[in-house]
Amino acid sequence: MKTNKVQKRPLNGLLLLIALLFSNFLTAQVFIENHPGGNAKDPTIMIWLSDGLQKRIPYENIKGSPFWSDEWKPATLYGETSKELWLCKTKLNLATGEVYYMDNQNNEMVATPGLIKKIVFHKEGDTGITSAVFIYNYQALQLNNQTVNVYLQVLNEGKYQLLKLHNRKVSSADSMFGTLKRYYFSDEIKYFVAQDRKTEPVKKLNKENILAYFPVSSLYSDWVAQNKIDFRKEEQVVAFFNYYNSKN
């Protein structure tokens, strides 16, 4: 009887493994076959002219790219509720704040504005690895004296987070002796500190501005000195945030 019991265990384990794999397959199928609502992409972008009027310019007439990444990357898209969850090839348009995705027929679509609350980009071929995270700003920000709702890149996890606003705008210049306008994308980078659902702007990356957000930051001056942290550099500011969060 003992021998029979020993023989049954591998079979039961195999059946369990098959069931889990089948369950994961079905879950993956749900992700693949469902996509957020939206419309076909617009081949033009609306810009403001110097006289206060608006004009639509085809993307092909603008030098540079509006996207965070030109490559289609696998991403998990989160809606307002836990049931609103999609996994699909995605691009983030930094110039318009639009989320592009590929539908089942490989059509390029744009998600309904405000529908996607969080974007988690994954490493190609491995959705278990996160390469970048963006959140739809839950608090209106002031950008160039205008209130905007945008996607902010979350540069670290923890109680204190450094958020990055990568605003890609359309700029113009005269050419052909002023008879022709040329358009190009230019970047404006701003940083914010998020803590306890408060999002505050950082005027400039430097030691004084960053440490002002942290209580008793002087306790970590030795670590800052030993690691030669340059608070003017994004990756080193992130390193300090990670260290501080690990100690608190």
C-alpha positions as CSV (number, residue, x, y, z in Angstrom):
1,M,0.0,0.0,0.0
2,K,2.8,2.4,0.7
3,T,4.2,1.8,-2.7
4,N,0.9,2.6,-4.4
5,K,0.7,5.9,-2.5
6,V,4.2,6.9,-3.6
7,Q,3.4,6.1,-7.2
8,K,0.2,8.3,-7.1
9,R,2.0,11.5,-6.0
10,P,3.9,12.2,-9.2
11,L,0.6,11.7,-11.1
12,N,-1.3,14.1,-8.9
13,G,1.6,16.6,-9.1
14,L,1.6,16.3,-12.9
15,L,-2.2,16.9,-13.1
16,L,-1.9,19.9,-10.9
17,L,0.9,21.3,-13.0
18,I,-1.2,20.8,-16.2
19,A,-4.2,22.5,-14.5
20,L,-2.1,25.5,-13.5
21,L,-0.6,25.8,-17.0
22,F,-4.0,25.6,-18.6
23,S,-5.3,28.2,-16.2
24,N,-2.4,30.5,-17.0
25,F,-3.0,29.9,-20.7
26,L,-6.7,30.9,-20.4
27,T,-5.7,34.0,-18.4
28,A,-3.2,35.0,-21.1
29,Q,-5.9,34.5,-23.8
30,V,-8.2,36.8,-21.9
31,F,-5.5,39.5,-21.9
32,I,-4.7,39.0,-25.6
33,E,-8.3,39.0,-26.8
34,N,-9.5,42.0,-24.9
35,H,-8.4,45.6,-25.4
36,P,-9.4,49.0,-24.0
37,G,-12.0,51.1,-25.8
38,G,-10.8,53.7,-28.2
39,N,-10.6,55.0,-31.7
40,A,-8.3,54.8,-34.7
41,K,-5.2,57.0,-34.3
42,D,-5.3,60.5,-35.7
43,P,-2.4,61.1,-38.2
44,T,-2.3,64.8,-37.2
45,I,-1.6,66.7,-34.0
46,M,-3.2,70.0,-32.9
47,I,-0.8,72.8,-32.1
48,W,-1.3,76.4,-30.9
49,L,-0.1,79.2,-33.2
50,S,1.5,82.5,-32.0
51,D,-1.8,84.3,-32.8
52,G,-3.7,82.1,-30.4
53,L,-5.3,80.0,-33.1
54,Q,-5.0,76.2,-33.5
55,K,-3.7,74.2,-36.5
56,R,-3.5,70.5,-37.3
57,I,-0.1,69.3,-38.5
58,P,0.6,65.8,-39.9
59,Y,3.1,63.9,-37.8
60,E,5.1,63.2,-40.9
61,N,5.8,66.9,-41.2
62,I,7.3,67.2,-37.8
63,K,10.9,66.2,-37.2
64,G,11.5,63.7,-34.3
65,S,9.2,61.4,-32.5
66,P,6.3,62.1,-30.2
67,F,6.6,58.7,-28.4
68,W,8.4,57.7,-25.2
69,S,9.6,54.7,-27.3
70,D,9.2,54.3,-31.0
71,E,9.0,50.5,-30.5
72,W,5.8,48.7,-29.7
73,K,6.3,47.3,-26.2
74,P,4.2,44.8,-24.2
75,A,2.4,46.7,-21.4
76,T,-0.2,46.0,-18.8
77,L,-2.8,48.8,-18.9
78,Y,-4.9,49.4,-15.8
79,G,-8.3,51.1,-15.7
80,E,-10.3,52.5,-12.8
81,T,-11.2,49.1,-11.4
82,S,-9.5,45.7,-11.0
83,K,-11.6,44.3,-13.8
84,E,-10.3,46.8,-16.2
85,L,-6.9,45.2,-17.0
86,W,-5.4,44.7,-20.5
87,L,-2.1,43.4,-21.8
88,C,-1.2,44.5,-25.3
89,K,1.5,46.1,-27.5
90,T,1.6,49.8,-26.4
91,K,3.1,53.2,-27.2
92,L,2.8,56.3,-25.1
93,N,2.5,59.6,-27.0
94,L,4.3,62.2,-24.9
95,A,3.1,65.1,-27.1
96,T,-0.6,64.4,-26.6
97,G,-0.7,62.1,-23.5
98,E,-2.5,59.4,-25.6
99,V,-2.0,55.7,-25.1
100,Y,-1.7,53.8,-28.4
101,Y,-2.3,50.1,-28.6
102,M,-2.5,47.3,-31.2
103,D,-5.8,45.5,-31.5
104,N,-6.4,41.9,-32.7
105,Q,-6.2,42.9,-36.3
106,N,-2.9,44.8,-35.7
107,N,-4.6,48.2,-36.1
108,E,-3.1,51.1,-34.3
109,M,-5.7,52.4,-31.8
110,V,-5.9,55.2,-29.3
111,A,-7.4,54.4,-25.9
112,T,-10.3,56.6,-24.7
113,P,-8.8,59.7,-23.0
114,G,-8.5,59.2,-19.2
115,L,-9.4,55.5,-19.3
116,I,-5.9,54.2,-18.6
117,K,-4.8,55.1,-15.1
118,K,-1.5,53.2,-15.1
119,I,0.9,51.8,-17.7
120,V,3.4,49.1,-16.8
121,F,5.8,48.5,-19.7
122,H,7.5,45.0,-19.7
123,K,10.7,43.6,-21.1
124,E,10.1,42.1,-24.5
125,G,9.4,38.4,-24.2
126,D,9.0,38.5,-20.4
127,T,6.0,40.2,-18.9
128,G,7.3,39.4,-15.4
129,I,9.9,42.1,-15.8
130,T,8.9,45.8,-15.5
131,S,10.9,48.2,-17.6
132,A,9.0,51.4,-16.8
133,V,5.8,52.6,-15.0
134,F,3.6,55.6,-15.8
135,I,0.6,56.8,-13.8
136,Y,-2.2,59.1,-14.9
137,N,-1.9,62.1,-12.6
138,Y,-4.6,61.9,-10.0
139,Q,-4.0,65.5,-9.1
140,A,-4.1,68.3,-11.7
141,L,-0.6,69.8,-12.3
142,Q,0.4,73.3,-13.3
143,L,2.5,73.3,-16.5
144,N,3.2,76.7,-18.1
145,N,0.5,78.2,-16.0
146,Q,-2.1,75.7,-17.4
147,T,-3.7,72.9,-15.5
148,V,-3.0,69.6,-17.2
149,N,-3.6,65.9,-16.6
150,V,-0.7,63.9,-17.9
151,Y,1.2,60.6,-17.5
152,L,4.1,60.8,-15.0
153,Q,6.9,58.2,-15.0
154,V,7.4,56.6,-11.6
155,L,11.1,56.4,-11.1
156,N,11.1,54.4,-7.9
157,E,8.9,52.5,-5.5
158,G,8.3,53.3,-1.8
159,K,6.9,56.0,0.5
160,Y,8.7,58.8,-1.3
161,Q,8.6,58.7,-5.0
162,L,10.4,60.7,-7.7
163,L,8.0,61.4,-10.6
164,K,9.1,62.6,-14.0
165,L,7.0,64.6,-16.5
166,H,8.4,64.3,-20.0
167,N,6.5,66.9,-21.9
168,R,7.2,66.7,-25.7
169,K,5.9,69.7,-27.5
170,V,5.8,70.9,-31.1
171,S,8.2,73.8,-31.7
172,S,8.6,75.7,-35.0
173,A,11.2,77.8,-36.7
174,D,11.3,79.8,-39.9
175,S,13.2,78.5,-43.0
176,M,13.5,79.5,-46.6
177,F,14.0,83.2,-45.6
178,G,10.8,83.1,-43.5
179,T,8.6,81.8,-46.3
180,L,8.2,78.3,-44.8
181,K,7.7,77.0,-41.3
182,R,9.5,73.8,-40.1
183,Y,8.2,71.9,-37.1
184,Y,10.1,69.7,-34.7
185,F,9.5,68.0,-31.3
186,S,11.3,69.5,-28.3
187,D,11.5,68.3,-24.7
188,E,10.6,69.8,-21.4
189,I,11.5,67.8,-18.3
190,K,10.0,68.4,-14.9
191,Y,10.2,66.5,-11.7
192,F,7.8,66.0,-8.8
193,V,8.0,64.4,-5.3
194,A,5.0,62.2,-4.3
195,Q,4.4,61.3,-0.7
196,D,1.1,60.5,1.0
197,R,-0.8,61.2,-2.2
198,K,0.6,64.7,-2.4
199,T,2.5,65.7,-5.5
200,E,4.8,68.7,-5.3
201,P,7.0,70.1,-8.0
202,V,10.8,70.3,-7.8
203,K,12.0,73.6,-9.1
204,K,15.4,72.1,-10.0
205,L,17.3,69.0,-9.3
206,N,19.9,69.9,-6.6
207,K,20.7,68.9,-3.1
208,E,18.9,71.7,-1.3
209,N,15.6,71.3,-3.2
210,I,15.5,67.5,-2.9
211,L,16.5,67.2,0.8
212,A,13.8,69.8,1.7
213,Y,11.2,67.1,1.2
214,F,12.8,64.6,3.7
215,P,12.5,65.0,7.4
216,V,15.8,64.6,9.4
217,S,17.6,64.1,6.1
218,S,20.8,65.1,7.9
219,L,20.9,61.6,9.4
220,Y,21.9,60.4,5.9
221,S,24.6,62.9,5.2
222,D,27.3,60.3,5.7
223,W,25.8,57.9,3.2
224,V,25.4,60.7,0.7
225,A,29.0,61.7,1.1
226,Q,30.3,58.1,1.0
227,N,28.4,57.4,-2.2
228,K,29.2,60.8,-3.7
229,I,25.5,61.5,-4.6
230,D,25.1,64.2,-7.1
231,F,21.6,65.5,-6.7
232,R,21.7,67.2,-10.1
233,K,21.6,63.7,-11.8
234,E,18.3,61.8,-12.0
235,E,19.7,58.3,-11.4
236,Q,21.6,59.4,-8.3
237,V,18.5,61.2,-6.9
238,V,16.6,57.9,-7.4
239,A,19.4,56.1,-5.6
240,F,18.9,58.4,-2.6
241,F,15.1,57.9,-2.7
242,N,15.6,54.1,-2.7
243,Y,18.0,54.3,0.2
244,Y,15.9,56.6,2.3
245,N,12.8,54.4,1.7
246,S,14.7,51.3,2.7
247,K,15.5,52.9,6.1
248,N,12.0,54.2,6.7
